Amino acid sequence: MTEFLAVYGTIRQGDGNDVFVDGCPFVGMFWIPYFKMGSFGAFPVAIPSNDPNDQILTEIYKIHSLEPTDRLEGYPRFYNRKLVPFDGNRKA
């Protein structure tokens, strides 16, 4: 099954964990609304917001499995993955 993955931190192209999307089809840069950026010190976090003006710029990739990135990120114990609607209309 093909899924879409929005990345905003170290998995982006040129960052330290971009190997996790290496070879995955790049869809584009998109704004994901209702989130704001935060920090846990060494890495960024996406914080849900009720404000539609809060948004995070992400890279979207088509992937076959979330398992490798889930292991990297410590899902479900360390972070909570969130499914968000993606209609392709908020291209950066």
Contacts in CASP RR format, 6 or more apart in sequence:
PFRMAT RR
TARGET T0000
AUTHOR 0000-0000-0000
METHOD contacts of the structure
MODEL  1
MTEFLAVYGTIRQGDGNDVFVDGCPFVGMFWIPYFKMGSFGAFPVAIPSN
DPNDQILTEIYKIHSLEPTDRLEGYPRFYNRKLVPFDGNRKA
1 64 0 8 1.000
2 62 0 8 1.000
2 63 0 8 1.000
2 64 0 8 1.000
3 62 0 8 1.000
3 63 0 8 1.000
3 64 0 8 1.000
3 65 0 8 1.000
3 66 0 8 1.000
4 27 0 8 1.000
4 60 0 8 1.000
4 61 0 8 1.000
4 62 0 8 1.000
4 63 0 8 1.000
4 86 0 8 1.000
5 21 0 8 1.000
5 24 0 8 1.000
5 60 0 8 1.000
5 61 0 8 1.000
5 63 0 8 1.000
5 66 0 8 1.000
5 69 0 8 1.000
6 30 0 8 1.000
6 32 0 8 1.000
6 58 0 8 1.000
6 59 0 8 1.000
6 60 0 8 1.000
6 84 0 8 1.000
6 86 0 8 1.000
7 21 0 8 1.000
7 58 0 8 1.000
7 59 0 8 1.000
7 61 0 8 1.000
8 32 0 8 1.000
8 37 0 8 1.000
8 44 0 8 1.000
8 46 0 8 1.000
8 56 0 8 1.000
8 57 0 8 1.000
8 58 0 8 1.000
8 59 0 8 1.000
9 15 0 8 1.000
9 43 0 8 1.000
9 44 0 8 1.000
10 16 0 8 1.000
10 17 0 8 1.000
10 18 0 8 1.000
10 43 0 8 1.000
10 44 0 8 1.000
11 17 0 8 1.000
11 18 0 8 1.000
11 20 0 8 1.000
11 21 0 8 1.000
11 69 0 8 1.000
11 72 0 8 1.000
12 18 0 8 1.000
12 59 0 8 1.000
13 21 0 8 1.000
13 26 0 8 1.000
13 59 0 8 1.000
17 72 0 8 1.000
20 68 0 8 1.000
20 69 0 8 1.000
20 72 0 8 1.000
21 59 0 8 1.000
21 61 0 8 1.000
21 63 0 8 1.000
24 61 0 8 1.000
24 62 0 8 1.000
24 63 0 8 1.000
25 61 0 8 1.000
25 62 0 8 1.000
26 59 0 8 1.000
26 60 0 8 1.000
26 61 0 8 1.000
27 60 0 8 1.000
27 61 0 8 1.000
27 62 0 8 1.000
28 59 0 8 1.000
28 60 0 8 1.000
28 91 0 8 1.000
28 92 0 8 1.000
29 57 0 8 1.000
29 58 0 8 1.000
29 59 0 8 1.000
29 60 0 8 1.000
29 91 0 8 1.000
29 92 0 8 1.000
30 57 0 8 1.000
30 58 0 8 1.000
30 60 0 8 1.000
30 86 0 8 1.000
30 88 0 8 1.000
30 90 0 8 1.000
30 91 0 8 1.000
30 92 0 8 1.000
31 55 0 8 1.000
31 56 0 8 1.000
31 57 0 8 1.000
31 58 0 8 1.000
31 90 0 8 1.000
31 91 0 8 1.000
31 92 0 8 1.000
32 46 0 8 1.000
32 55 0 8 1.000
32 56 0 8 1.000
32 58 0 8 1.000
32 84 0 8 1.000
32 86 0 8 1.000
32 90 0 8 1.000
33 52 0 8 1.000
33 53 0 8 1.000
33 54 0 8 1.000
33 55 0 8 1.000
33 90 0 8 1.000
34 48 0 8 1.000
34 49 0 8 1.000
34 50 0 8 1.000
34 51 0 8 1.000
34 52 0 8 1.000
34 54 0 8 1.000
34 55 0 8 1.000
34 84 0 8 1.000
35 46 0 8 1.000
35 47 0 8 1.000
35 48 0 8 1.000
35 49 0 8 1.000
35 54 0 8 1.000
35 55 0 8 1.000
35 56 0 8 1.000
36 46 0 8 1.000
36 47 0 8 1.000
36 49 0 8 1.000
36 51 0 8 1.000
36 54 0 8 1.000
36 55 0 8 1.000
36 56 0 8 1.000
37 44 0 8 1.000
37 45 0 8 1.000
37 46 0 8 1.000
37 47 0 8 1.000
37 56 0 8 1.000
38 44 0 8 1.000
38 45 0 8 1.000
38 46 0 8 1.000
38 47 0 8 1.000
39 45 0 8 1.000
45 79 0 8 1.000
46 56 0 8 1.000
46 82 0 8 1.000
48 82 0 8 1.000
55 90 0 8 1.000
57 92 0 8 1.000
60 86 0 8 1.000
63 69 0 8 1.000
66 75 0 8 1.000
66 81 0 8 1.000
69 75 0 8 1.000
70 76 0 8 1.000
70 81 0 8 1.000
73 79 0 8 1.000
73 81 0 8 1.000
75 81 0 8 1.000
END
